Amino acid sequence: MRESIRGLLEKLISMRTASIRNRRFSFPILRASADTAAIYNLLYRHIFDRHRDMPLPTCLLIDGRGQIVKVYQGSIDLAHIEVDVAQIPTTPDRRIAKALPFAGLSGAFDFQRNYLSFGSIFFQRGYMEQAAAFFRQALQDDPSSAEALYGLGSAYLNLEKTEDARQSFQGATKLHATYPDTLPNAWNNLGLLAARAGQTGEAIEYFKKALDLNPALFVALQNLGSAYRQQRRWDDARAALEKALSISAEDAEANYSLGMVFAQTGNTDRASEYLHKALQLRPAYPEALNNLGILYLRTQRPEEAIASFEECIRKAPDFDQSYLNLAQVYALENQPAKAREVLLELLKRHPENGQAKKAMEQISQ
């Protein structure tokens, strides 16, 4: 959709620029980029409840709050728009009155847009700023909406506005939720934020609160297992991850995490089983390939280790650990030339890699 809109916009802009350039207006004009057109196309589909894309050319009259007042399709009369700008309704009642196609009253229901639904639509399409704006509008309409606060926190999380996200999720946990997974997911996301901040103990408590509300919440079980791994609580990590896999056995990350628990506790057979399963599910999984290579080294299988490190480099050439490990294997096997070759390749990609520089110095001594 974006590419088709971009092409049409370029043609339309080139046709209209000359006529617009020589005119003065009492209002600002936004000439849409491809993303702007895609954003308003979503509004067109859902505000007007149409299951087709917005036809071009289309012009939208927007009020000072960013609300769509009127839609013009096809050729437009610029003088007509000037008149409409002067008559933009400033109250909900006036908006309804102008929207009615004939004289009369609308008393059957209160007209209200579903901003929560709009926020979810834009969130799913990756337009986080617009999603956040709609969730904020939903909160203005209903300050007690846990779903709106959760959605706002999720948008902030994607926008890396960490403190705003944390406050939104905390606010959501204090409200009554309409949907059963809203509060468990809010607690889970608070746990993620705590884990990112290095507050592993606090993160564990948040994950537990999520699981108190929904014991089968896969993502919270997976995150809890990872947090226990950080604290080297291997039995707790194994229990959480095994329960997670009982819910979703085909998750690559959970299989990898459980494989690493077994690797850390010396159970190489089970570790290999789960690392291989993770790679079946996600063949280009650099951490799994790298740690499988380390596992091969532990079990005296250097050729397989080399093959695993080399595959990791092929599939994830910016992942530095496999270069370092492969160079170390060559150095231990008294093949310094190959070790230097691997390190030089890494330094081409990451010239400031301190570990590679140090390893190169050690090999050259």
C-alpha positions in Angstrom: 0.0 0.0 0.0 2.8 2.4 0.9 4.6 2.1 -2.4 1.4 2.6 -4.5 0.5 5.7 -2.5 4.0 7.1 -2.8 3.8 6.8 -6.6 0.4 8.4 -6.9 1.3 11.2 -4.5 4.4 12.1 -6.5 2.2 12.5 -9.6 -0.5 14.4 -7.8 1.9 16.7 -6.1 3.7 17.5 -9.3 0.3 18.4 -10.9 -0.9 20.5 -8.1 2.3 22.3 -6.9 2.0 25.0 -9.5 -1.6 25.9 -8.7 -1.0 25.9 -5.0 2.3 27.7 -5.0 0.7 30.9 -6.4 -2.1 31.1 -3.9 -2.3 32.3 -0.3 -4.4 30.5 2.2 -5.6 31.3 5.7 -4.8 27.8 6.8 -1.6 25.6 6.6 -1.4 22.8 4.0 0.3 19.5 4.5 1.4 17.7 1.4 1.4 14.0 2.4 4.4 11.8 2.5 4.0 8.1 1.9 3.8 7.4 5.6 1.3 10.3 6.2 -0.9 8.9 3.4 -0.7 5.4 4.9 -1.7 6.7 8.3 -4.7 8.5 7.0 -5.6 5.5 4.9 -6.0 3.5 8.1 -8.3 6.2 9.5 -10.3 6.2 6.2 -10.7 2.4 6.4 -11.9 2.4 10.0 -13.6 5.8 10.6 -15.8 5.2 7.6 -16.0 1.5 8.2 -14.9 0.7 4.6 -12.9 -2.4 3.7 -11.1 -0.7 0.9 -8.2 1.8 0.6 -8.6 5.5 0.4 -8.9 6.5 -3.3 -6.5 9.2 -4.6 -6.7 12.1 -5.0 -8.2 12.7 -1.5 -7.9 15.9 0.6 -8.8 16.0 4.3 -9.8 19.0 6.3 -8.3 18.8 9.8 -9.2 20.9 12.8 -6.9 22.3 15.5 -7.2 19.1 17.6 -6.1 16.9 14.6 -9.6 15.6 14.0 -10.9 15.0 10.5 -13.7 17.5 9.8 -14.4 16.8 6.1 -13.1 14.5 3.3 -12.8 15.7 -0.3 -12.4 13.1 -3.1 -11.5 13.8 -6.7 -11.0 17.3 -7.9 -11.5 20.1 -5.3 -12.6 23.7 -5.3 -10.0 25.6 -3.2 -12.5 28.4 -2.6 -14.9 25.9 -1.2 -12.3 24.7 1.3 -11.8 28.3 2.4 -15.5 28.5 3.2 -15.4 25.1 5.0 -12.4 26.2 7.1 -14.4 29.2 8.4 -17.2 26.9 9.4 -15.3 24.2 11.2 -17.5 23.1 14.1 -16.1 23.8 17.6 -18.4 21.7 19.7 -19.6 18.0 19.6 -23.2 19.2 19.1 -22.2 21.3 16.1 -20.2 18.4 14.6 -23.3 16.2 14.9 -25.5 18.8 13.4 -23.3 19.3 10.4 -23.0 15.5 9.9 -26.8 14.9 9.7 -27.9 14.7 6.1 -31.3 16.3 6.9 -32.9 18.4 9.6 -33.5 16.5 12.8 -32.0 15.3 16.0 -29.9 12.3 16.9 -31.0 11.1 20.3 -30.5 7.3 19.9 -26.9 7.3 21.1 -24.0 9.5 22.0 -21.7 9.8 19.0 -18.1 8.8 20.0 -15.2 7.4 18.1 -13.5 4.3 19.5 -10.0 5.7 20.1 -8.9 2.6 21.9 -9.6 0.6 18.8 -7.8 3.2 16.6 -4.8 3.0 19.0 -4.7 -0.8 18.7 -4.9 -0.6 14.9 -2.0 1.9 14.6 0.1 -0.1 17.2 -0.3 -3.3 15.1 0.8 -1.4 12.0 3.9 0.0 13.7 2.8 3.7 13.9 3.7 4.1 17.6 3.4 7.9 17.8 -0.1 7.8 16.3 -1.0 4.8 18.5 0.1 6.8 21.6 -2.0 9.8 20.5 -5.1 7.7 20.2 -4.6 5.9 23.5 -4.2 9.3 25.2 -7.5 10.4 23.6 -9.1 7.2 24.8 -7.9 8.1 28.3 -9.4 11.5 28.1 -12.7 9.9 27.3 -12.3 7.2 30.0 -9.6 7.9 32.6 -10.5 4.5 34.3 -9.6 2.5 31.2 -6.8 0.0 32.1 -6.7 -1.0 28.4 -6.0 2.5 27.3 -3.2 2.9 29.8 -1.7 -0.5 28.9 -1.8 0.4 25.2 -0.2 3.7 25.9 2.5 2.0 27.9 3.1 -0.5 25.1 3.5 2.4 22.6 5.9 4.2 24.9 7.9 0.9 25.4 8.3 0.7 21.6 9.3 4.3 21.4 11.9 3.7 24.2 10.2 6.2 26.5 11.0 4.0 29.5 9.8 6.1 32.3 6.5 7.0 30.5 6.0 3.3 29.8 6.6 2.4 33.4 4.1 4.9 34.7 1.5 3.8 32.3 1.8 0.2 33.2 1.8 0.9 36.9 -1.4 3.0 36.4 -3.0 0.2 34.5 -2.4 -2.3 37.3 -4.4 -0.1 39.7 -7.5 -0.2 37.5 -10.2 -2.7 36.7 -9.6 -4.3 33.3 -12.2 -5.3 30.7 -10.0 -8.0 29.1 -8.5 -10.8 31.2 -4.9 -10.5 29.9 -4.5 -6.7 30.3 -3.3 -6.7 33.9 -1.0 -9.8 33.6 0.6 -8.2 30.5 1.0 -4.9 32.3 2.8 -6.7 35.2 4.9 -8.6 32.7 6.0 -5.4 31.0 6.9 -3.8 34.3 9.1 -6.9 34.8 10.7 -6.4 31.4 11.5 -2.7 32.3 13.0 -3.7 35.7 15.1 -6.4 34.0 16.4 -4.0 31.4 17.4 -1.7 34.3 19.4 -4.5 35.9 16.8 -4.9 38.8 16.5 -8.6 38.4 15.0 -9.3 41.8 12.3 -6.7 41.3 11.6 -8.1 37.8 11.0 -11.5 39.2 8.4 -10.2 41.6 6.6 -8.5 38.7 6.7 -11.7 36.6 5.2 -13.6 39.6 2.4 -11.1 39.9 1.6 -11.6 36.2 1.5 -15.3 36.7 -0.6 -15.0 39.8 -3.3 -13.5 37.5 -2.6 -15.9 34.6 -0.5 -19.0 35.5 -0.4 -19.9 31.8 1.0 -16.6 30.5 3.7 -17.9 28.3 5.7 -14.7 28.0 5.8 -14.2 31.7 7.0 -17.8 32.3 9.7 -17.3 29.7 10.8 -14.0 31.2 10.8 -15.5 34.7 13.0 -18.3 33.5 15.5 -15.8 32.0 15.5 -13.8 35.2 16.2 -16.8 37.3 19.1 -17.6 34.9 20.5 -14.2 35.6 20.5 -15.1 39.3 22.0 -18.5 38.6 18.9 -20.1 40.2 19.1 -23.1 37.8 16.3 -25.2 39.3 13.8 -22.4 39.4 14.8 -21.4 35.8 14.4 -24.9 34.6 10.9 -25.3 36.2 9.7 -22.0 34.7 11.1 -22.7 31.2 9.7 -26.3 31.2 6.3 -24.9 32.1 6.6 -22.3 29.3 7.5 -25.0 26.8 4.5 -27.1 27.9 2.4 -24.2 26.7 4.4 -23.4 23.5 6.8 -26.1 22.6 7.8 -24.5 19.3 9.3 -21.3 20.7 12.9 -20.9 19.7 13.9 -18.6 22.6 12.4 -20.7 25.3 14.2 -23.8 23.9 17.5 -21.9 23.8 17.1 -20.6 27.3 16.3 -24.1 28.7 19.3 -25.5 26.7 21.5 -22.9 28.4 20.2 -23.9 31.8 21.2 -27.5 31.1 24.6 -26.4 29.8 25.3 -24.4 32.9 24.4 -27.4 35.1 26.6 -29.8 33.2 23.9 -31.8 31.4 25.4 -31.6 28.0 23.1 -34.1 26.3 19.9 -32.2 27.3 21.7 -28.9 26.5 22.5 -30.1 23.0 18.9 -31.4 22.5 17.3 -28.0 23.3 19.9 -25.9 21.4 19.4 -28.1 18.3 15.6 -27.6 18.7 16.1 -23.8 18.9 18.1 -23.9 15.7 15.4 -26.0 14.0 12.9 -23.3 14.8 15.2 -20.4 14.0 18.2 -21.5 11.8 19.8 -18.0 12.0 20.0 -17.9 15.8 23.6 -16.6 16.5 23.5 -17.2 20.3 22.4 -20.8 19.8 25.0 -21.5 17.1 27.8 -20.0 19.2 26.9 -21.8 22.4 26.4 -25.1 20.5 30.0 -24.6 19.3 31.1 -24.1 22.9 29.2 -27.2 23.9 31.1 -29.2 21.2 34.4 -27.9 22.6 33.4 -29.1 26.1 32.7 -32.5 24.8 36.0 -32.7 22.9 34.5 -32.3 19.4 36.6 -29.5 17.9 35.7 -30.1 14.3 32.0 -29.8 15.0 32.7 -26.7 17.1 34.6 -25.1 14.2 31.7 -25.9 11.9 29.2 -24.3 14.3 31.2 -21.1 14.7 31.7 -20.8 11.0 28.0 -21.3 10.4 27.3 -18.6 12.9 29.6 -16.2 11.1 27.9 -16.9 7.8 24.5 -16.4 9.1 25.2 -13.5 11.5 28.4 -11.8 10.3 28.1 -9.0 12.8 27.9 -11.3 15.9 31.5 -11.0 17.3 31.6 -13.9 19.8 31.8 -16.6 17.1 34.8 -14.9 15.5 36.5 -14.8 18.9 35.7 -18.4 19.8 36.8 -19.6 16.4 40.1 -17.8 16.6 40.6 -19.3 20.1 40.1 -22.8 18.7 42.7 -22.2 16.0 45.1 -20.7 18.5 44.7 -23.8 20.8 45.3 -26.1 17.8 48.5 -24.2 17.0 47.2 -22.6 13.8 48.0 -18.9 14.5 47.7 -17.9 10.8 44.0 -19.0 10.7 43.4 -17.4 14.1 44.7 -14.0 12.8 42.7 -14.4 9.6 39.5 -14.7 11.6 40.3 -11.8 13.9 41.2 -9.6 11.0 37.8 -10.3 9.4 36.2 -9.3 12.7 38.2 -6.1 12.9 37.1 -5.2 9.4 33.5 -5.2 10.6 34.2 -3.8 14.1 37.5 -1.9 14.1 37.2 -0.9 17.7 36.5 -4.4 19.1 38.8 -4.5 22.2 38.6 -8.3 22.6 39.7 -8.8 19.0 42.6 -6.4 19.4 43.8 -8.1 22.6 43.5 -11.6 21.0 45.5 -10.4 18.0 48.3 -9.1 20.3 48.4 -12.4 22.2 48.7 -14.5 19.0 51.5 -12.2 17.7 53.6 -12.7 20.9 
